[in-house]
């Protein structure tokens, strides 16, 4: 993910700045395009939250998976409120970072919510992460991992 977020900082749910190179290294990454005002987003976010928690807390070792939220909220306050109310303990691109527009263009985001699963290089594994989680649950992670080309010893 060095290529995708190079030279940028991400933020945690509690507002800490996080170095993406460190946080995303050797992980399958879900780019979550969403907003608190969007009712399908508010419907899917708890599902993603459960999926994320199961993968990170329900497996030993924790699954090499991270989510990066790219907000379509109307203000930084809305984004923070949505993150605190509904999100898992994942990362986000800061609200005021104009890079979100490039990411939306790069990954062809025309509607939200959208969960794009990417390799370390930023190359798409699937742009149907939301549907796959709904249809297959945790088992879809195995396919993402196989497509990610990362060293791992994860077993589901």
Beta strands, then each sheet from edge to edge (+ up, - down):
strand 1: 9-11
strand 2: 17-19
strand 3: 28-34
strand 4: 65-71
strand 5: 91-93
strand 6: 114-118
strand 7: 124-126
sheet 1: 2+ 1- 5+ 4+ 3+ 6- 7+
end
